[in-house]
Amino acid sequence: MFVVGKDEIPASALRPIVSKLEKLGMTVVKVKFGRLVPDLSALSGWGGCVMVEAKKNSRSSTRNNVRQALGQLFEYAWLYRGENPKNPTLLWIALRLKPPHEIAQFLEEHQVVVSWSQKTKLAFFGTGALRLSRFARGGLNGLQ
């Protein structure tokens, strides 16, 4: 695993996510596993890592976009835990459009945070924002 500085992160589409993570006190970085790179990552002060995969979904592409993002995030988390076995990860899929309820519910049931753009803000499904905040503050307590 290789961590590069924040300057390497493309700002435009990820700006609201970067802002949210920084407001939670996390350090935004770009984590690399060889040629594999999550769209965005952030490290907490206690050792946890949030990994974000962003997709520009449409109504017809959401299911496929989520399936792709989920596979990517599971692989990144597996690679991260291989090098940092004691440091948990929180997975986050950031979409352009609000996903259908059943897709968002599926992600929530599998402990994956899902958000979408709502004007200039981020909207979260279910307990996603709360889980993200709790993770940033100190771990997995209350996330399950």
C-alpha positions as CSV (number, residue, x, y, z in Angstrom):
1,M,0.0,0.0,0.0
2,F,1.2,3.5,-0.8
3,V,-0.4,6.7,0.4
4,V,0.0,9.9,-1.6
5,G,-0.9,13.4,-0.5
6,K,-4.1,15.3,-0.9
7,D,-2.8,17.2,-4.0
8,E,-3.3,14.1,-6.0
9,I,-7.0,14.0,-5.4
10,P,-9.2,15.3,-8.3
11,A,-11.3,18.1,-6.7
12,S,-14.4,18.6,-8.8
13,A,-16.9,15.7,-8.3
14,L,-15.3,14.6,-5.0
15,R,-15.2,18.1,-3.4
16,P,-18.4,17.6,-1.2
17,I,-17.1,14.2,0.0
18,V,-13.7,15.7,0.8
19,S,-15.4,18.5,2.7
20,K,-17.5,16.0,4.7
21,L,-14.6,13.8,5.6
22,E,-12.5,16.9,6.7
23,K,-15.4,18.2,8.8
24,L,-15.4,14.9,10.6
25,G,-11.6,15.3,11.4
26,M,-10.4,12.7,8.9
27,T,-7.2,13.1,6.8
28,V,-8.1,12.8,3.1
29,V,-5.5,10.8,1.2
30,K,-5.2,8.7,-1.9
31,V,-4.4,5.1,-1.0
32,K,-2.8,2.9,-3.8
33,F,-2.5,-0.8,-4.0
34,G,-0.1,-1.2,-6.9
35,R,-2.2,0.0,-9.9
36,L,-5.5,-0.2,-7.9
37,V,-6.7,3.1,-6.4
38,P,-10.0,3.9,-4.7
39,D,-11.5,7.2,-5.9
40,L,-10.9,8.6,-2.4
41,S,-9.7,7.5,1.0
42,A,-9.5,9.1,4.4
43,L,-7.7,8.0,7.5
44,S,-9.0,8.6,11.0
45,G,-6.8,9.5,14.0
46,W,-7.4,6.1,15.5
47,G,-6.4,4.0,12.5
48,G,-9.6,3.4,10.6
49,C,-9.8,4.0,6.8
50,V,-12.8,5.2,4.8
51,M,-12.7,4.1,1.2
52,V,-15.0,5.8,-1.4
53,E,-15.9,4.8,-4.8
54,A,-17.8,7.4,-6.9
55,K,-20.0,6.5,-9.8
56,K,-21.9,8.8,-12.3
57,N,-25.0,6.7,-12.3
58,S,-28.2,7.2,-14.4
59,R,-31.6,5.7,-13.7
60,S,-30.8,2.7,-16.0
61,S,-27.2,2.2,-14.9
62,T,-27.4,2.4,-11.1
63,R,-27.6,-1.3,-10.4
64,N,-24.5,-2.1,-12.6
65,N,-22.6,1.0,-11.2
66,V,-23.3,-0.2,-7.7
67,R,-22.3,-3.8,-8.5
68,Q,-19.0,-2.5,-9.9
69,A,-18.3,-0.1,-7.0
70,L,-19.1,-2.8,-4.5
71,G,-16.7,-5.3,-6.0
72,Q,-14.0,-2.6,-6.2
73,L,-14.5,-1.6,-2.6
74,F,-14.5,-5.1,-1.3
75,E,-11.1,-5.7,-3.1
76,Y,-9.6,-2.5,-1.7
77,A,-10.7,-3.3,1.8
78,W,-9.3,-6.8,1.5
79,L,-6.0,-5.4,0.3
80,Y,-5.9,-2.8,3.0
81,R,-6.7,-5.3,5.8
82,G,-3.9,-7.5,4.4
83,E,-1.4,-4.8,5.3
84,N,-3.3,-3.3,8.3
85,P,-5.1,-6.3,9.9
86,K,-6.1,-4.4,13.0
87,N,-7.4,-1.3,11.2
88,P,-11.0,-1.5,10.2
89,T,-12.4,0.0,7.0
90,L,-15.7,1.8,6.2
91,L,-16.9,1.5,2.6
92,W,-18.8,4.3,0.9
93,I,-20.4,4.4,-2.5
94,A,-21.1,8.0,-3.7
95,L,-23.6,8.3,-6.6
96,R,-24.6,11.2,-8.7
97,L,-28.3,10.3,-8.5
98,K,-30.4,8.9,-5.7
99,P,-30.5,5.1,-6.1
100,P,-33.7,3.1,-6.0
101,H,-34.8,2.2,-2.4
102,E,-34.0,-1.6,-2.8
103,I,-30.4,-0.9,-3.9
104,A,-29.8,1.6,-1.1
105,Q,-31.4,-0.8,1.4
106,F,-29.2,-3.7,0.2
107,L,-26.1,-1.5,0.7
108,E,-27.2,-0.4,4.2
109,E,-27.8,-4.1,5.2
110,H,-24.2,-4.8,4.1
111,Q,-22.8,-1.9,6.1
112,V,-21.9,0.2,3.0
113,V,-22.5,3.9,3.2
114,V,-24.4,5.3,0.2
115,S,-24.8,8.9,-0.7
116,W,-25.8,11.0,-3.7
117,S,-25.6,14.6,-4.7
118,Q,-28.5,16.9,-3.8
119,K,-27.8,20.3,-5.2
120,T,-24.6,21.3,-3.4
121,K,-25.0,18.9,-0.5
122,L,-24.6,15.2,0.1
123,A,-27.7,13.1,0.9
124,F,-27.3,9.8,2.8
125,F,-29.5,6.7,2.9
126,G,-30.6,5.4,6.3
127,T,-28.0,5.5,9.0
128,G,-25.1,6.3,6.6
129,A,-24.2,9.8,7.9
130,L,-24.5,8.6,11.5
131,R,-22.3,5.6,10.9
132,L,-19.7,7.7,9.1
133,S,-19.6,10.2,12.0
134,R,-19.3,7.4,14.6
135,F,-16.5,5.7,12.6
136,A,-14.6,9.0,12.3
137,R,-14.9,9.6,16.0
138,G,-13.6,6.3,17.2
139,G,-14.4,3.1,15.5
140,L,-17.0,0.5,15.0
141,N,-19.0,1.1,18.2
142,G,-22.7,1.4,17.3
143,L,-22.2,0.7,13.6
144,Q,-23.4,-2.9,13.5
